[in-house]
Amino acid sequence: MSETSAFTTASALDPNKNEPFELGSVQWVRRFGEGGRSALACGYWHVTPAEAPEPFDLVIHADETISIVEGHLRIEVEGGGTYDLTAGGAASFNKGARTRWAVLAPTVEFFVYS
């Protein structure tokens, strides 16, 4: 199999595969560099209000698209609006966007960095 046709898979609900992350934990489906793609990564972010009790500022470090599997996040985008995302909700951010995140319920988010 060539590098360009690599395939990976993961289950979002296997806490044994979670690793510590900046806040909460992450289960990687694809890490940066896998499959020959240095700028592409994706996985499941798990976070609770106890792990992020206060809203936090985040400058988006890569183009990022998210989909909420379960939970509730409120994301304010500088120069944009405020978005309440719950299960089934999705958002996409350009690299460099300045945001403020609030974790309002235990959340599982699928993310893609590109």
N, C-alpha and C positions, 0 to 999 in steps of 0.2 A: 504494500500500500504506500502510495506517495505521500509526502508531507502535505500536499494541498487537499487530500481527500480524508484527512484524519477525522475521526468521529469520537466524541465523548458523550457520556450520559451520567446523570446523577438524580437522586431522589431528594426533594426539598425537605422531607420529613424524617430524615435520618440524623438525629442529633449527635450520634457517634462520629459523624464525618465533619461536624462543625469545627472550625478553628477560630481562635481569638482574632478579632478585627479591631480597627480603631475604636469603634463602639460596637458592642454586641459581638456576634460571631458570624462567620461566613462559611458556606459550603461551596467550594469552587466547582464549577462544571468545566471551565477552561481557564487556565492561568495565562497571563501575558507570555507570549513567546511560543506557546504550544501550537502545533500544526504549522509552524513557520510564520505565525502572525504576531509580530512583536507588539502591535497596538490594540489587540483584541483580547478581551477577557469577559467572562460572565459567571454568574453564580447566584446563590441565594443568601441574602443578608437577613439575619435574625436579630431583632432588638426589642427590648422591653422599655417601658417608661422608667423602671428602676435603673436601667443602664444609662439612660439619657434623661435624667429628671428635669433638666432645663433645656429650652431651645438652644441650638448650637448653630454657629455660622459655618458654612462650607463653601469654599470656592471649588467649582467642579473642575477636576484636573484632566479630564478627557471627555469627549462627547459621551454622554451617558443617557441611556433609555431604561426606565424602570417600569415594572408592573407589580402591583400589590396583590399578593396571593391571599394574605389575610392580614387584618389589623387596620391601623389608621395613622396616617402621617399628615401633618400640615406643613406645607413648604411655601415659603415666601421667596419670591424672586425679585432681586433688586432691579428696579426699573420695569417690573412686570406686575403680576398679581399675586394673590395668595390662593393656594390650591389645597383643598382637603381631598386626600386620596384614601379610598377604602378598597376592599377586595374587588378586583376587576378594573380598578382605575389604573391609568398609566400616564406617564409624562416623559418628556425628552428634553435634555439640557445640552446646550452648546458648551464646549470647553471654555473655561474662564467665567462662566456665569457665577454670580455671587448670590448665595441662597442662605436662608435660615430655616432649619428643620426642627419640628417638634414631634416627638413620638407620643401619640395620644392613647395607644393601646398596643399590646404585644403584636409585633408585626413581622411578617415574612415578605420580603421584597425580592423579586427576580430582577437582576440588573445586567446590562450589557455595556461595557466600556469599549469605545472604538475610536 
